[in-house]
Amino acid sequence: MIITAQAEAEMVVDVRRQCEKHGIKHFWIDLRGANQTLMTDPKVITGLRKKLRELFIHLSNNKERAMLHCAAGVHRTGTMGYGAYKTQAYDD
């Protein structure tokens, strides 16, 4: 599974199409950056928690491997990786 943590304008549709073309599942987390202002917005936090829980449940139930990416592989990828880890920690 490929997990995309990008805004729609960052060619998410192209990633989805390539995944479909090669028989790879795709999961999209609509995230327009990972700066402090964005990541402290209650609406953004609620949306991220919902998507991360959905992702964690899917991965747990299907025993799949996943690759997480954003545009640069620094802020959003780290944020999502840590968020997924924390989601798992609270479920144990």
N, C-alpha and C positions, 0 to 999 in steps of 0.2 A: 504494500500500500504506500502511496505517496501522499504525504500531508503537506498541503500548501498553506502557509501563514502569510497571506498577502492581501492587499486590497484588490478588488475586482479589476481596477484599471491597470494592474500590473500583469496583464496577460494570463490570468488564471484560466480562462477558457482554453487557451493554447495548451496549457499543462494538462488540463482535463482531457482534451482531444488526444494528445499523445498517449496518455495513460490508457484511454479506451482503445486506441489503435493497437496497443501492445498487450492488451488484456490485463492491465494493472488497475486495481481499485484506486480511487482518488477521494480524498477527504479535504474539504476546504474550510479553513478558519479565516473569516474576513477580519483581517487585522491591518490597519493602516499605519503601522509603525509601532514602536515600543518606547516612546519617550515618557517622561514622568507625568506630564499633563494627561496624556491619553491613558496611561496605566493606572491613574488614580481616579478616573471617571467611573462613578458607580454603574452607569449603564454599560460601559465597556467591560468592566469586571464581571458583571452579571452574565453578559453574553459569552465571555470567555469561559467562565465556569461551566455554563451549560454545554458549550461545544467540547470542552475538555472531558467532561463527564461522559458525553455521548461517545467521544473517541475512545476513552478508556474502556467503557463497557463493550464497545465493538471489538477492540483489540483483545480484551480478556476473553470474551466469548468465542472468538474465532482463532485464538492463538496465532495471530498474524505478526509478521515483522513489518516494520514501517520505517520510512525515511522521511524526515521532517526538513522542510526547506522554506526559506523566504527569499528575499532578493540578494542579500549579502551574506547571510548565515551567521549573523552576530547577535543583534538585539532580539528580534522576534523569535528566532530559532531557540535561543537561550531561554527566553521567557516561556515559550511553549513547552520546552523540555522540562524546565523546573516546575511549571504548572501541572504537567502530566505526572511528574514524580510526587508532588504534593497531593494530587487527587488520589493516587494509589495509597499514599501513606494514611490518608483519612479513611479509606475503605477497609484497611486491614484490621 
